[in-house]
Amino acid sequence: MLSTKLFEQIECVLSEIRQTPSFGGVQLILSGDFFQLPPVANPSYGDNGSYCFLSRFIRCLHHVQLTEMHRQSEPDLIAAIHQSARYDQ
């Protein structure tokens, strides 16, 4: 649920504090599921609620995408989840 605006504010603050570009050299571990809840817009702060992966800073991060299901075993449910993921992209 991290928005582009908040993601870029985090980068700006860390870079300013540490006087080093790219998140101030701080190692971040971010996790989430972009097929779940979207970021919440906050017009009062100029945050339109766009996804953080639309930020120009996303290129600074190493990405790992998990694809194997561990908590589901019913074949019909797994097929439906995979079908839904294809429509969301």
Phi and psi restraints in degrees (range 20) as a CNS / XPLOR table:
assign (resid 1 and name C) (resid 2 and name N)
       (resid 2 and name CA) (resid 2 and name C) 1.0 -78.7 20.0 2
assign (resid 2 and name N) (resid 2 and name CA)
       (resid 2 and name C) (resid 3 and name N) 1.0 122.2 20.0 2
assign (resid 2 and name C) (resid 3 and name N)
       (resid 3 and name CA) (resid 3 and name C) 1.0 -83.6 20.0 2
assign (resid 3 and name N) (resid 3 and name CA)
       (resid 3 and name C) (resid 4 and name N) 1.0 162.8 20.0 2
assign (resid 3 and name C) (resid 4 and name N)
       (resid 4 and name CA) (resid 4 and name C) 1.0 -57.8 20.0 2
assign (resid 4 and name N) (resid 4 and name CA)
       (resid 4 and name C) (resid 5 and name N) 1.0 -45.1 20.0 2
assign (resid 4 and name C) (resid 5 and name N)
       (resid 5 and name CA) (resid 5 and name C) 1.0 -60.0 20.0 2
assign (resid 5 and name N) (resid 5 and name CA)
       (resid 5 and name C) (resid 6 and name N) 1.0 -48.5 20.0 2
assign (resid 5 and name C) (resid 6 and name N)
       (resid 6 and name CA) (resid 6 and name C) 1.0 -65.7 20.0 2
assign (resid 6 and name N) (resid 6 and name CA)
       (resid 6 and name C) (resid 7 and name N) 1.0 -41.1 20.0 2
assign (resid 6 and name C) (resid 7 and name N)
       (resid 7 and name CA) (resid 7 and name C) 1.0 -58.4 20.0 2
assign (resid 7 and name N) (resid 7 and name CA)
       (resid 7 and name C) (resid 8 and name N) 1.0 -45.0 20.0 2
assign (resid 7 and name C) (resid 8 and name N)
       (resid 8 and name CA) (resid 8 and name C) 1.0 -71.9 20.0 2
assign (resid 8 and name N) (resid 8 and name CA)
       (resid 8 and name C) (resid 9 and name N) 1.0 -30.3 20.0 2
assign (resid 8 and name C) (resid 9 and name N)
       (resid 9 and name CA) (resid 9 and name C) 1.0 -67.3 20.0 2
assign (resid 9 and name N) (resid 9 and name CA)
       (resid 9 and name C) (resid 10 and name N) 1.0 -39.5 20.0 2
assign (resid 9 and name C) (resid 10 and name N)
       (resid 10 and name CA) (resid 10 and name C) 1.0 -61.3 20.0 2
assign (resid 10 and name N) (resid 10 and name CA)
       (resid 10 and name C) (resid 11 and name N) 1.0 -45.0 20.0 2
assign (resid 10 and name C) (resid 11 and name N)
       (resid 11 and name CA) (resid 11 and name C) 1.0 -60.5 20.0 2
assign (resid 11 and name N) (resid 11 and name CA)
       (resid 11 and name C) (resid 12 and name N) 1.0 -44.7 20.0 2
assign (resid 11 and name C) (resid 12 and name N)
       (resid 12 and name CA) (resid 12 and name C) 1.0 -62.5 20.0 2
assign (resid 12 and name N) (resid 12 and name CA)
       (resid 12 and name C) (resid 13 and name N) 1.0 -47.0 20.0 2
assign (resid 12 and name C) (resid 13 and name N)
       (resid 13 and name CA) (resid 13 and name C) 1.0 -64.3 20.0 2
assign (resid 13 and name N) (resid 13 and name CA)
       (resid 13 and name C) (resid 14 and name N) 1.0 -47.0 20.0 2
assign (resid 13 and name C) (resid 14 and name N)
       (resid 14 and name CA) (resid 14 and name C) 1.0 -64.4 20.0 2
assign (resid 14 and name N) (resid 14 and name CA)
       (resid 14 and name C) (resid 15 and name N) 1.0 -40.6 20.0 2
assign (resid 14 and name C) (resid 15 and name N)
       (resid 15 and name CA) (resid 15 and name C) 1.0 -65.2 20.0 2
assign (resid 15 and name N) (resid 15 and name CA)
       (resid 15 and name C) (resid 16 and name N) 1.0 -38.9 20.0 2
assign (resid 15 and name C) (resid 16 and name N)
       (resid 16 and name CA) (resid 16 and name C) 1.0 -68.6 20.0 2
assign (resid 16 and name N) (resid 16 and name CA)
       (resid 16 and name C) (resid 17 and name N) 1.0 -45.4 20.0 2
assign (resid 16 and name C) (resid 17 and name N)
       (resid 17 and name CA) (resid 17 and name C) 1.0 -64.0 20.0 2
assign (resid 17 and name N) (resid 17 and name CA)
       (resid 17 and name C) (resid 18 and name N) 1.0 -45.1 20.0 2
assign (resid 17 and name C) (resid 18 and name N)
       (resid 18 and name CA) (resid 18 and name C) 1.0 -90.8 20.0 2
assign (resid 18 and name N) (resid 18 and name CA)
       (resid 18 and name C) (resid 19 and name N) 1.0 -6.6 20.0 2
assign (resid 18 and name C) (resid 19 and name N)
       (resid 19 and name CA) (resid 19 and name C) 1.0 54.4 20.0 2
assign (resid 19 and name N) (resid 19 and name CA)
       (resid 19 and name C) (resid 20 and name N) 1.0 37.9 20.0 2
assign (resid 19 and name C) (resid 20 and name N)
       (resid 20 and name CA) (resid 20 and name C) 1.0 -140.3 20.0 2
assign (resid 20 and name N) (resid 20 and name CA)
       (resid 20 and name C) (resid 21 and name N) 1.0 134.3 20.0 2
assign (resid 20 and name C) (resid 21 and name N)
       (resid 21 and name CA) (resid 21 and name C) 1.0 -69.3 20.0 2
assign (resid 21 and name N) (resid 21 and name CA)
       (resid 21 and name C) (resid 22 and name N) 1.0 175.5 20.0 2
assign (resid 21 and name C) (resid 22 and name N)
       (resid 22 and name CA) (resid 22 and name C) 1.0 57.3 20.0 2
assign (resid 22 and name N) (resid 22 and name CA)
       (resid 22 and name C) (resid 23 and name N) 1.0 68.2 20.0 2
assign (resid 22 and name C) (resid 23 and name N)
       (resid 23 and name CA) (resid 23 and name C) 1.0 63.0 20.0 2
assign (resid 23 and name N) (resid 23 and name CA)
       (resid 23 and name C) (resid 24 and name N) 1.0 26.7 20.0 2
assign (resid 23 and name C) (resid 24 and name N)
       (resid 24 and name CA) (resid 24 and name C) 1.0 64.0 20.0 2
assign (resid 24 and name N) (resid 24 and name CA)
       (resid 24 and name C) (resid 25 and name N) 1.0 19.1 20.0 2
assign (resid 24 and name C) (resid 25 and name N)
       (resid 25 and name CA) (resid 25 and name C) 1.0 75.4 20.0 2
assign (resid 25 and name N) (resid 25 and name CA)
       (resid 25 and name C) (resid 26 and name N) 1.0 7.1 20.0 2
assign (resid 25 and name C) (resid 26 and name N)
       (resid 26 and name CA) (resid 26 and name C) 1.0 -79.3 20.0 2
assign (resid 26 and name N) (resid 26 and name CA)
       (resid 26 and name C) (resid 27 and name N) 1.0 135.8 20.0 2
assign (resid 26 and name C) (resid 27 and name N)
       (resid 27 and name CA) (resid 27 and name C) 1.0 -82.2 20.0 2
assign (resid 27 and name N) (resid 27 and name CA)
       (resid 27 and name C) (resid 28 and name N) 1.0 122.0 20.0 2
assign (resid 27 and name C) (resid 28 and name N)
       (resid 28 and name CA) (resid 28 and name C) 1.0 -110.6 20.0 2
assign (resid 28 and name N) (resid 28 and name CA)
       (resid 28 and name C) (resid 29 and name N) 1.0 142.6 20.0 2
assign (resid 28 and name C) (resid 29 and name N)
       (resid 29 and name CA) (resid 29 and name C) 1.0 -120.3 20.0 2
assign (resid 29 and name N) (resid 29 and name CA)
       (resid 29 and name C) (resid 30 and name N) 1.0 112.0 20.0 2
assign (resid 29 and name C) (resid 30 and name N)
       (resid 30 and name CA) (resid 30 and name C) 1.0 -113.2 20.0 2
assign (resid 30 and name N) (resid 30 and name CA)
       (resid 30 and name C) (resid 31 and name N) 1.0 139.7 20.0 2
assign (resid 30 and name C) (resid 31 and name N)
       (resid 31 and name CA) (resid 31 and name C) 1.0 -138.8 20.0 2
assign (resid 31 and name N) (resid 31 and name CA)
       (resid 31 and name C) (resid 32 and name N) 1.0 151.0 20.0 2
assign (resid 31 and name C) (resid 32 and name N)
       (resid 32 and name CA) (resid 32 and name C) 1.0 176.5 20.0 2
assign (resid 32 and name N) (resid 32 and name CA)
       (resid 32 and name C) (resid 33 and name N) 1.0 175.7 20.0 2
assign (resid 32 and name C) (resid 33 and name N)
       (resid 33 and name CA) (resid 33 and name C) 1.0 -131.0 20.0 2
assign (resid 33 and name N) (resid 33 and name CA)
       (resid 33 and name C) (resid 34 and name N) 1.0 107.6 20.0 2
assign (resid 33 and name C) (resid 34 and name N)
       (resid 34 and name CA) (resid 34 and name C) 1.0 -70.1 20.0 2
assign (resid 34 and name N) (resid 34 and name CA)
       (resid 34 and name C) (resid 35 and name N) 1.0 -6.6 20.0 2
assign (resid 34 and name C) (resid 35 and name N)
       (resid 35 and name CA) (resid 35 and name C) 1.0 -92.2 20.0 2
assign (resid 35 and name N) (resid 35 and name CA)
       (resid 35 and name C) (resid 36 and name N) 1.0 4.9 20.0 2
assign (resid 35 and name C) (resid 36 and name N)
       (resid 36 and name CA) (resid 36 and name C) 1.0 -102.2 20.0 2
assign (resid 36 and name N) (resid 36 and name CA)
       (resid 36 and name C) (resid 37 and name N) 1.0 -135.2 20.0 2
assign (resid 36 and name C) (resid 37 and name N)
       (resid 37 and name CA) (resid 37 and name C) 1.0 -73.7 20.0 2
assign (resid 37 and name N) (resid 37 and name CA)
       (resid 37 and name C) (resid 38 and name N) 1.0 136.1 20.0 2
assign (resid 37 and name C) (resid 38 and name N)
       (resid 38 and name CA) (resid 38 and name C) 1.0 -79.5 20.0 2
assign (resid 38 and name N) (resid 38 and name CA)
       (resid 38 and name C) (resid 39 and name N) 1.0 165.7 20.0 2
assign (resid 38 and name C) (resid 39 and name N)
       (resid 39 and name CA) (resid 39 and name C) 1.0 -61.2 20.0 2
assign (resid 39 and name N) (resid 39 and name CA)
       (resid 39 and name C) (resid 40 and name N) 1.0 152.8 20.0 2
assign (resid 39 and name C) (resid 40 and name N)
       (resid 40 and name CA) (resid 40 and name C) 1.0 -94.4 20.0 2
assign (resid 40 and name N) (resid 40 and name CA)
       (resid 40 and name C) (resid 41 and name N) 1.0 126.3 20.0 2
assign (resid 40 and name C) (resid 41 and name N)
       (resid 41 and name CA) (resid 41 and name C) 1.0 -69.9 20.0 2
assign (resid 41 and name N) (resid 41 and name CA)
       (resid 41 and name C) (resid 42 and name N) 1.0 145.5 20.0 2
assign (resid 41 and name C) (resid 42 and name N)
       (resid 42 and name CA) (resid 42 and name C) 1.0 -136.5 20.0 2
assign (resid 42 and name N) (resid 42 and name CA)
       (resid 42 and name C) (resid 43 and name N) 1.0 84.5 20.0 2
assign (resid 42 and name C) (resid 43 and name N)
       (resid 43 and name CA) (resid 43 and name C) 1.0 -57.0 20.0 2
assign (resid 43 and name N) (resid 43 and name CA)
       (resid 43 and name C) (resid 44 and name N) 1.0 -27.2 20.0 2
assign (resid 43 and name C) (resid 44 and name N)
       (resid 44 and name CA) (resid 44 and name C) 1.0 -60.4 20.0 2
assign (resid 44 and name N) (resid 44 and name CA)
       (resid 44 and name C) (resid 45 and name N) 1.0 -26.4 20.0 2
assign (resid 44 and name C) (resid 45 and name N)
       (resid 45 and name CA) (resid 45 and name C) 1.0 -112.0 20.0 2
assign (resid 45 and name N) (resid 45 and name CA)
       (resid 45 and name C) (resid 46 and name N) 1.0 14.3 20.0 2
assign (resid 45 and name C) (resid 46 and name N)
       (resid 46 and name CA) (resid 46 and name C) 1.0 69.7 20.0 2
assign (resid 46 and name N) (resid 46 and name CA)
       (resid 46 and name C) (resid 47 and name N) 1.0 25.0 20.0 2
assign (resid 46 and name C) (resid 47 and name N)
       (resid 47 and name CA) (resid 47 and name C) 1.0 -102.4 20.0 2
assign (resid 47 and name N) (resid 47 and name CA)
       (resid 47 and name C) (resid 48 and name N) 1.0 111.7 20.0 2
assign (resid 47 and name C) (resid 48 and name N)
       (resid 48 and name CA) (resid 48 and name C) 1.0 -85.0 20.0 2
assign (resid 48 and name N) (resid 48 and name CA)
       (resid 48 and name C) (resid 49 and name N) 1.0 -0.4 20.0 2
assign (resid 48 and name C) (resid 49 and name N)
       (resid 49 and name CA) (resid 49 and name C) 1.0 80.5 20.0 2
assign (resid 49 and name N) (resid 49 and name CA)
       (resid 49 and name C) (resid 50 and name N) 1.0 21.1 20.0 2
assign (resid 49 and name C) (resid 50 and name N)
       (resid 50 and name CA) (resid 50 and name C) 1.0 -74.3 20.0 2
assign (resid 50 and name N) (resid 50 and name CA)
       (resid 50 and name C) (resid 51 and name N) 1.0 152.0 20.0 2
assign (resid 50 and name C) (resid 51 and name N)
       (resid 51 and name CA) (resid 51 and name C) 1.0 -63.9 20.0 2
assign (resid 51 and name N) (resid 51 and name CA)
       (resid 51 and name C) (resid 52 and name N) 1.0 143.7 20.0 2
assign (resid 51 and name C) (resid 52 and name N)
       (resid 52 and name CA) (resid 52 and name C) 1.0 -63.3 20.0 2
assign (resid 52 and name N) (resid 52 and name CA)
       (resid 52 and name C) (resid 53 and name N) 1.0 -25.4 20.0 2
assign (resid 52 and name C) (resid 53 and name N)
       (resid 53 and name CA) (resid 53 and name C) 1.0 -70.9 20.0 2
assign (resid 53 and name N) (resid 53 and name CA)
       (resid 53 and name C) (resid 54 and name N) 1.0 -5.7 20.0 2
assign (resid 53 and name C) (resid 54 and name N)
       (resid 54 and name CA) (resid 54 and name C) 1.0 -87.2 20.0 2
assign (resid 54 and name N) (resid 54 and name CA)
       (resid 54 and name C) (resid 55 and name N) 1.0 -5.7 20.0 2
assign (resid 54 and name C) (resid 55 and name N)
       (resid 55 and name CA) (resid 55 and name C) 1.0 -71.5 20.0 2
assign (resid 55 and name N) (resid 55 and name CA)
       (resid 55 and name C) (resid 56 and name N) 1.0 149.0 20.0 2
assign (resid 55 and name C) (resid 56 and name N)
       (resid 56 and name CA) (resid 56 and name C) 1.0 -68.7 20.0 2
assign (resid 56 and name N) (resid 56 and name CA)
       (resid 56 and name C) (resid 57 and name N) 1.0 -18.8 20.0 2
assign (resid 56 and name C) (resid 57 and name N)
       (resid 57 and name CA) (resid 57 and name C) 1.0 -82.2 20.0 2
assign (resid 57 and name N) (resid 57 and name CA)
       (resid 57 and name C) (resid 58 and name N) 1.0 -9.8 20.0 2
assign (resid 57 and name C) (resid 58 and name N)
       (resid 58 and name CA) (resid 58 and name C) 1.0 -62.3 20.0 2
assign (resid 58 and name N) (resid 58 and name CA)
       (resid 58 and name C) (resid 59 and name N) 1.0 -25.7 20.0 2
assign (resid 58 and name C) (resid 59 and name N)
       (resid 59 and name CA) (resid 59 and name C) 1.0 -66.5 20.0 2
assign (resid 59 and name N) (resid 59 and name CA)
       (resid 59 and name C) (resid 60 and name N) 1.0 -17.8 20.0 2
assign (resid 59 and name C) (resid 60 and name N)
       (resid 60 and name CA) (resid 60 and name C) 1.0 -76.6 20.0 2
assign (resid 60 and name N) (resid 60 and name CA)
       (resid 60 and name C) (resid 61 and name N) 1.0 -12.9 20.0 2
assign (resid 60 and name C) (resid 61 and name N)
       (resid 61 and name CA) (resid 61 and name C) 1.0 -102.2 20.0 2
assign (resid 61 and name N) (resid 61 and name CA)
       (resid 61 and name C) (resid 62 and name N) 1.0 150.5 20.0 2
assign (resid 61 and name C) (resid 62 and name N)
       (resid 62 and name CA) (resid 62 and name C) 1.0 -87.8 20.0 2
assign (resid 62 and name N) (resid 62 and name CA)
       (resid 62 and name C) (resid 63 and name N) 1.0 130.9 20.0 2
assign (resid 62 and name C) (resid 63 and name N)
       (resid 63 and name CA) (resid 63 and name C) 1.0 -107.3 20.0 2
assign (resid 63 and name N) (resid 63 and name CA)
       (resid 63 and name C) (resid 64 and name N) 1.0 139.7 20.0 2
assign (resid 63 and name C) (resid 64 and name N)
       (resid 64 and name CA) (resid 64 and name C) 1.0 -129.1 20.0 2
assign (resid 64 and name N) (resid 64 and name CA)
       (resid 64 and name C) (resid 65 and name N) 1.0 126.5 20.0 2
assign (resid 64 and name C) (resid 65 and name N)
       (resid 65 and name CA) (resid 65 and name C) 1.0 -111.5 20.0 2
assign (resid 65 and name N) (resid 65 and name CA)
       (resid 65 and name C) (resid 66 and name N) 1.0 121.7 20.0 2
assign (resid 65 and name C) (resid 66 and name N)
       (resid 66 and name CA) (resid 66 and name C) 1.0 -85.3 20.0 2
assign (resid 66 and name N) (resid 66 and name CA)
       (resid 66 and name C) (resid 67 and name N) 1.0 132.4 20.0 2
assign (resid 66 and name C) (resid 67 and name N)
       (resid 67 and name CA) (resid 67 and name C) 1.0 -124.5 20.0 2
assign (resid 67 and name N) (resid 67 and name CA)
       (resid 67 and name C) (resid 68 and name N) 1.0 -14.8 20.0 2
assign (resid 67 and name C) (resid 68 and name N)
       (resid 68 and name CA) (resid 68 and name C) 1.0 -91.2 20.0 2
assign (resid 68 and name N) (resid 68 and name CA)
       (resid 68 and name C) (resid 69 and name N) 1.0 132.3 20.0 2
assign (resid 68 and name C) (resid 69 and name N)
       (resid 69 and name CA) (resid 69 and name C) 1.0 -88.4 20.0 2
assign (resid 69 and name N) (resid 69 and name CA)
       (resid 69 and name C) (resid 70 and name N) 1.0 136.7 20.0 2
assign (resid 69 and name C) (resid 70 and name N)
       (resid 70 and name CA) (resid 70 and name C) 1.0 -118.7 20.0 2
assign (resid 70 and name N) (resid 70 and name CA)
       (resid 70 and name C) (resid 71 and name N) 1.0 -23.8 20.0 2
assign (resid 70 and name C) (resid 71 and name N)
       (resid 71 and name CA) (resid 71 and name C) 1.0 -100.2 20.0 2
assign (resid 71 and name N) (resid 71 and name CA)
       (resid 71 and name C) (resid 72 and name N) 1.0 -1.5 20.0 2
assign (resid 71 and name C) (resid 72 and name N)
       (resid 72 and name CA) (resid 72 and name C) 1.0 -121.6 20.0 2
assign (resid 72 and name N) (resid 72 and name CA)
       (resid 72 and name C) (resid 73 and name N) 1.0 140.4 20.0 2
assign (resid 72 and name C) (resid 73 and name N)
       (resid 73 and name CA) (resid 73 and name C) 1.0 -130.1 20.0 2
assign (resid 73 and name N) (resid 73 and name CA)
       (resid 73 and name C) (resid 74 and name N) 1.0 -10.5 20.0 2
assign (resid 73 and name C) (resid 74 and name N)
       (resid 74 and name CA) (resid 74 and name C) 1.0 -77.4 20.0 2
assign (resid 74 and name N) (resid 74 and name CA)
       (resid 74 and name C) (resid 75 and name N) 1.0 118.2 20.0 2
assign (resid 74 and name C) (resid 75 and name N)
       (resid 75 and name CA) (resid 75 and name C) 1.0 -55.9 20.0 2
assign (resid 75 and name N) (resid 75 and name CA)
       (resid 75 and name C) (resid 76 and name N) 1.0 -40.2 20.0 2
assign (resid 75 and name C) (resid 76 and name N)
       (resid 76 and name CA) (resid 76 and name C) 1.0 -65.4 20.0 2
assign (resid 76 and name N) (resid 76 and name CA)
       (resid 76 and name C) (resid 77 and name N) 1.0 -40.3 20.0 2
assign (resid 76 and name C) (resid 77 and name N)
       (resid 77 and name CA) (resid 77 and name C) 1.0 -65.9 20.0 2
assign (resid 77 and name N) (resid 77 and name CA)
       (resid 77 and name C) (resid 78 and name N) 1.0 -44.2 20.0 2
assign (resid 77 and name C) (resid 78 and name N)
       (resid 78 and name CA) (resid 78 and name C) 1.0 -61.1 20.0 2
assign (resid 78 and name N) (resid 78 and name CA)
       (resid 78 and name C) (resid 79 and name N) 1.0 -43.5 20.0 2
assign (resid 78 and name C) (resid 79 and name N)
       (resid 79 and name CA) (resid 79 and name C) 1.0 -61.7 20.0 2
assign (resid 79 and name N) (resid 79 and name CA)
       (resid 79 and name C) (resid 80 and name N) 1.0 -41.5 20.0 2
assign (resid 79 and name C) (resid 80 and name N)
       (resid 80 and name CA) (resid 80 and name C) 1.0 -65.3 20.0 2
assign (resid 80 and name N) (resid 80 and name CA)
       (resid 80 and name C) (resid 81 and name N) 1.0 -39.3 20.0 2
assign (resid 80 and name C) (resid 81 and name N)
       (resid 81 and name CA) (resid 81 and name C) 1.0 -64.1 20.0 2
assign (resid 81 and name N) (resid 81 and name CA)
       (resid 81 and name C) (resid 82 and name N) 1.0 -45.5 20.0 2
assign (resid 81 and name C) (resid 82 and name N)
       (resid 82 and name CA) (resid 82 and name C) 1.0 -63.8 20.0 2
assign (resid 82 and name N) (resid 82 and name CA)
       (resid 82 and name C) (resid 83 and name N) 1.0 -38.9 20.0 2
assign (resid 82 and name C) (resid 83 and name N)
       (resid 83 and name CA) (resid 83 and name C) 1.0 -64.5 20.0 2
assign (resid 83 and name N) (resid 83 and name CA)
       (resid 83 and name C) (resid 84 and name N) 1.0 -43.0 20.0 2
assign (resid 83 and name C) (resid 84 and name N)
       (resid 84 and name CA) (resid 84 and name C) 1.0 -63.7 20.0 2
assign (resid 84 and name N) (resid 84 and name CA)
       (resid 84 and name C) (resid 85 and name N) 1.0 -40.9 20.0 2
assign (resid 84 and name C) (resid 85 and name N)
       (resid 85 and name CA) (resid 85 and name C) 1.0 -63.0 20.0 2
assign (resid 85 and name N) (resid 85 and name CA)
       (resid 85 and name C) (resid 86 and name N) 1.0 -36.2 20.0 2
assign (resid 85 and name C) (resid 86 and name N)
       (resid 86 and name CA) (resid 86 and name C) 1.0 -66.2 20.0 2
assign (resid 86 and name N) (resid 86 and name CA)
       (resid 86 and name C) (resid 87 and name N) 1.0 -35.6 20.0 2
assign (resid 86 and name C) (resid 87 and name N)
       (resid 87 and name CA) (resid 87 and name C) 1.0 -75.0 20.0 2
assign (resid 87 and name N) (resid 87 and name CA)
       (resid 87 and name C) (resid 88 and name N) 1.0 -28.2 20.0 2
assign (resid 87 and name C) (resid 88 and name N)
       (resid 88 and name CA) (resid 88 and name C) 1.0 -76.1 20.0 2
assign (resid 88 and name N) (resid 88 and name CA)
       (resid 88 and name C) (resid 89 and name N) 1.0 -20.0 20.0 2
